[in-house]
């Protein structure tokens, strides 16, 4: 029994609509490829899904086919402004095509939208990812080696500085020992030349000499009574002071 005719209308079920889109899209891309090979035709196919994702096929390059399409559709005029506008329009189309291609490549590298890719394209994508991973690991290893070399240089510098400090400390220690030895020798020599007697067996003997004493002494009544009364004014003697 043959399959019945399918009514062409929008599929309401979201899942069925997505499945049908994937199948028909792959079939359409396959038919375009077969037509370009069998009939030697230049074909450019652009598909946008309802989510805004781009799917395309081009037998001779999308940019080249679009430029050819623009040359065939737009007739050049003598107006310079219109020709300049047309040139800018073609440039915008080229940039949009490149932008979409870059976005598609980025999604493929992130592991997204891999459904339209065939076995050969998936194999090439795998090689690209492996190459990128190898280069990233190589760069990481190189950076780690450079850091290790810097740390070794710093270690050697610190070791040399430590040795210099040790030598300097030993030299200062020797100088300090020399100074202490000189002080010890000088002290021993001084002790031998000038002996110190802590105690004396005989007390020190001193000769008594006349002493001049100036000061106030208590007045004695007996002496004042024995001295004449009028002698004080005559001899200028002040009682209480002894010279």
matplotlib code that plots the C-alpha trace (Angstrom):
import matplotlib.pyplot as plt

x = [0.0, 1.3, 1.6, -1.2, -0.8, 0.4, -1.5, 0.9, 0.2, 2.1, 2.7, 1.3, 3.2, 6.5, 8.4, 7.0, 7.8, 11.4, 11.8, 10.3, 12.5, 15.6, 14.7, 13.6, 16.6, 19.1, 17.2, 17.2, 21.0, 21.6, 19.5, 21.4, 24.7, 23.6, 22.3, 25.6, 27.6, 25.4, 24.6, 27.7, 25.5, 26.5, 24.1, 23.9, 21.3, 20.5, 18.1, 17.1, 15.2, 12.4, 15.0, 17.2, 19.9, 21.6, 22.1, 23.7, 25.3, 27.3, 29.0, 31.4, 31.5, 28.6, 30.3, 31.2, 27.7, 26.1, 28.3, 27.4, 23.7, 24.1, 25.8, 22.9, 20.1, 21.3, 21.9, 24.5, 23.4, 25.3, 24.4, 27.4, 25.4, 23.4, 26.5, 28.1, 25.0, 25.0, 28.7, 28.0, 25.1, 27.3, 29.9, 27.2, 26.1, 29.7, 30.2, 26.9, 27.9, 31.3, 29.7, 27.2, 30.0, 32.1, 29.1, 28.4, 32.1, 32.0, 28.9, 30.5, 33.6, 31.4, 29.7, 26.4, 24.4, 26.4, 23.3, 23.9, 27.6, 28.6, 31.3, 34.0, 33.2, 32.9, 36.4, 37.8, 36.2, 37.7, 41.2, 40.8, 39.8, 42.7, 45.2, 43.8, 44.1, 47.7, 48.7, 47.1, 48.9, 52.2, 51.7, 50.8, 53.9, 56.1, 54.8, 55.3, 58.9, 59.6, 58.2, 60.4, 63.5, 62.7, 62.3, 65.6, 67.4, 65.9, 67.0, 70.5, 70.6, 69.3, 71.9, 74.7, 73.4, 73.2, 76.8, 78.0, 76.2, 77.7, 81.3, 80.6, 79.3, 82.3, 84.7, 82.9, 83.1, 86.8, 87.3, 85.3, 87.4, 90.6, 89.3, 88.4, 91.8, 93.5, 91.4, 92.3, 96.0, 95.9, 94.0, 96.5, 99.4, 97.9, 97.3, 100.9, 102.2, 99.8, 99.0, 95.9, 96.2, 92.7, 93.9, 96.8, 98.4, 99.6, 97.4, 98.5, 100.7, 100.4, 102.4, 100.3, 101.0, 99.7, 96.1, 94.7, 91.1, 88.6, 85.2, 82.9, 83.6, 81.4, 82.3, 83.5, 82.6, 85.8, 88.0, 85.9, 86.0, 89.7, 90.4, 90.4, 87.4, 89.1, 91.3, 88.7, 88.7, 92.4, 93.4, 90.5, 89.8, 86.3, 85.2, 84.0, 86.4, 89.8, 92.5]
y = [0.0, 3.4, 6.2, 8.6, 12.2, 14.4, 17.7, 20.6, 22.7, 23.7, 20.9, 21.8, 19.3, 20.9, 17.6, 16.3, 19.6, 19.5, 15.9, 16.7, 19.7, 17.7, 15.0, 17.3, 19.6, 16.7, 15.4, 18.9, 19.3, 15.9, 16.6, 19.9, 18.1, 15.4, 18.0, 20.0, 16.8, 15.2, 18.3, 20.4, 23.2, 25.9, 25.7, 27.8, 26.7, 28.8, 27.5, 29.3, 27.3, 28.7, 29.3, 31.4, 28.8, 28.9, 25.8, 26.3, 24.4, 25.8, 23.9, 26.7, 28.9, 30.9, 34.3, 33.6, 32.4, 35.4, 37.8, 36.1, 36.4, 40.1, 40.7, 38.9, 40.6, 44.2, 46.1, 48.8, 52.4, 55.5, 57.0, 57.0, 57.0, 54.0, 52.1, 53.0, 51.8, 48.6, 48.1, 48.6, 46.3, 43.5, 44.2, 43.8, 40.5, 39.2, 40.2, 38.7, 35.4, 35.4, 36.2, 33.4, 31.0, 32.0, 31.5, 28.1, 27.1, 28.3, 26.3, 23.2, 23.7, 23.9, 20.6, 22.2, 21.8, 18.7, 17.1, 18.4, 17.4, 14.2, 11.7, 13.5, 16.9, 15.4, 13.8, 17.1, 18.8, 16.1, 16.8, 20.5, 20.0, 17.6, 20.0, 22.9, 20.8, 19.7, 23.4, 24.4, 21.7, 22.7, 26.3, 25.4, 23.2, 26.0, 28.5, 26.0, 25.4, 29.1, 29.5, 26.7, 28.3, 31.6, 29.8, 28.0, 31.3, 32.9, 29.9, 30.2, 33.9, 33.4, 30.6, 32.9, 35.7, 33.2, 32.2, 35.8, 36.5, 33.4, 34.5, 38.0, 36.7, 34.4, 37.4, 39.6, 36.8, 36.4, 40.2, 40.1, 37.3, 39.2, 42.3, 40.3, 38.7, 42.1, 43.3, 40.3, 40.7, 44.4, 43.7, 41.1, 43.4, 46.2, 43.9, 42.8, 46.4, 47.9, 45.3, 46.0, 45.5, 44.8, 44.7, 46.1, 44.4, 47.7, 50.7, 53.9, 56.1, 59.9, 62.6, 65.2, 68.7, 72.1, 72.7, 76.1, 76.1, 78.7, 78.4, 79.3, 77.8, 78.0, 80.7, 79.5, 81.7, 80.8, 82.1, 85.3, 85.9, 85.4, 87.9, 91.6, 93.6, 96.3, 94.0, 93.2, 96.8, 97.2, 93.9, 93.8, 90.2, 88.9, 86.3, 83.1, 83.1, 81.5, 82.2]
z = [0.0, -0.9, 1.7, 1.7, 0.7, 3.5, 3.9, 3.9, 6.9, 10.1, 12.5, 15.8, 17.9, 18.8, 19.0, 15.7, 14.1, 15.2, 14.1, 10.7, 10.3, 11.0, 8.5, 5.7, 6.2, 5.9, 2.9, 1.3, 1.9, 0.5, -2.7, -3.2, -2.9, -5.4, -7.8, -7.7, -8.4, -11.0, -13.0, -12.3, -11.0, -8.6, -5.7, -2.5, 0.1, 3.2, 5.9, 9.1, 11.7, 13.8, 16.6, 14.3, 13.7, 10.3, 8.1, 4.7, 1.8, -1.1, -3.9, -4.8, -1.7, -0.2, -0.7, -4.3, -5.1, -3.4, -5.4, -8.6, -7.6, -6.8, -10.2, -12.0, -10.1, -9.8, -13.1, -12.6, -13.3, -14.1, -10.7, -8.5, -5.3, -6.3, -7.2, -3.9, -2.1, -4.0, -3.1, 0.5, 0.4, -1.1, 1.6, 4.3, 2.8, 2.8, 6.4, 7.5, 5.7, 7.5, 10.8, 10.5, 9.4, 12.5, 14.8, 13.3, 13.7, 17.3, 18.1, 16.5, 18.6, 21.7, 20.8, 19.6, 16.4, 15.3, 13.7, 10.1, 10.1, 8.3, 9.3, 7.5, 9.0, 12.5, 12.0, 11.0, 14.0, 16.2, 14.8, 15.3, 19.0, 19.5, 18.0, 20.1, 23.2, 22.4, 21.8, 25.1, 27.0, 25.3, 26.2, 29.8, 30.1, 28.7, 31.2, 34.1, 33.0, 32.8, 36.3, 37.6, 36.0, 37.7, 41.1, 40.6, 39.8, 43.0, 45.0, 43.7, 44.5, 48.0, 48.5, 47.4, 49.7, 52.6, 52.0, 52.0, 55.2, 56.8, 55.8, 57.0, 60.3, 60.8, 60.1, 62.6, 65.2, 64.7, 65.0, 68.2, 69.6, 68.7, 70.5, 73.6, 73.6, 73.4, 76.3, 78.4, 77.7, 78.5, 81.8, 82.9, 82.1, 84.1, 87.1, 87.1, 86.9, 89.5, 92.1, 94.2, 97.9, 99.3, 102.9, 104.9, 107.9, 109.5, 109.8, 108.0, 110.2, 109.8, 111.4, 113.2, 111.9, 113.3, 112.1, 111.4, 112.6, 111.7, 113.2, 116.1, 119.5, 122.6, 124.9, 128.3, 131.3, 133.2, 130.4, 130.1, 133.8, 134.0, 131.2, 131.9, 130.9, 129.0, 127.0, 124.3, 123.1, 123.3, 121.5, 119.0, 120.2, 119.5, 121.9, 120.4, 117.4, 117.6, 115.0]

ax = plt.figure().add_subplot(projection="3d")
ax.plot(x, y, z, "-o")
ax.set_aspect("equal")
plt.show()
